Amino acid sequence: MAYALSLLSWAAQVATYWTGALAVHMHLSLAAAVSAVVLVNLAGVLRATPGNVGVFQAMYVLALEPFGIPATSALPAAITVQLAQLLSSLLAGAAALPVLARDREAANAGASPRA
């Protein structure tokens, strides 16, 4: 199950990188999108900056250079992809807050009072 979820996660990342490029009118091949995902994820192992801002974009641009995509085209796509990833995480967290708050209240209601 973990292997299947991992493959799904990688496929979703490739799709995000590819659609992020399309959003700024840049057409990526599948190989270019996979290359960008791999290089960005390898660079993300060591968090050099908060949110990997700057490092993410640099690695995205570097990954697409061998495919003939200039930095002036790759950079807006990198920013778009990182924004999409950030916003989806924020939306998922915001959606989970009411459930987490309810669970916390229930746990606190069942806790024994402190002396």
C-alpha positions, -999 to 999 in steps of 0.1 A, spaced: 0 0 0 28 24 9 45 18 -25 12 25 -44 7 57 -24 43 67 -31 39 62 -68 6 82 -67 24 110 -49 52 112 -74 27 110 -103 8 139 -87 40 159 -84 48 154 -121 13 164 -130 16 195 -109 49 205 -125 36 199 -159 3 218 -154 22 246 -136 43 250 -168 12 250 -189 -3 277 -168 25 301 -179 23 289 -215 54 267 -213 52 232 -227 71 205 -210 78 170 -221 72 142 -196 109 137 -193 114 174 -184 87 174 -158 101 142 -142 136 157 -143 124 188 -125 105 168 -98 135 146 -91 160 175 -89 138 197 -68 130 169 -44 167 160 -41 176 196 -33 147 197 -8 164 172 14 184 200 30 162 229 38 184 259 31 156 285 34 121 286 49 98 268 25 128 262 3 120 295 -14 147 303 -40 162 268 -38 131 254 -53 131 278 -82 168 275 -88 166 237 -90 135 238 -113 153 262 -137 185 241 -135 166 209 -143 149 223 -174 181 239 -188 192 206 -206 158 205 -223 164 239 -239 140 258 -217 154 293 -208 154 305 -172 131 334 -182 105 308 -190 112 283 -163 112 307 -134 76 318 -137 66 281 -139 86 273 -108 69 301 -89 35 290 -101 42 254 -90 54 263 -56 24 286 -50 0 258 -61 17 234 -36 16 260 -8 -20 270 -14 -32 234 -16 -15 227 18 -30 258 34 -64 249 21 -62 213 33 -50 226 67 -79 251 69 -104 224 60 -90 201 88 -91 228 115 -127 223 125 -123 185 128 -91 189 148 -107 215 171 -137 192 177 -115 163 185 -94 184 209 -125 196 227 -137 160 230 -104 149 244 -103 178 268 -138 171 280 -129 135 288 -97 145 306 -96 143 344 -94 177 362 -60 187 375 -55 191 412 
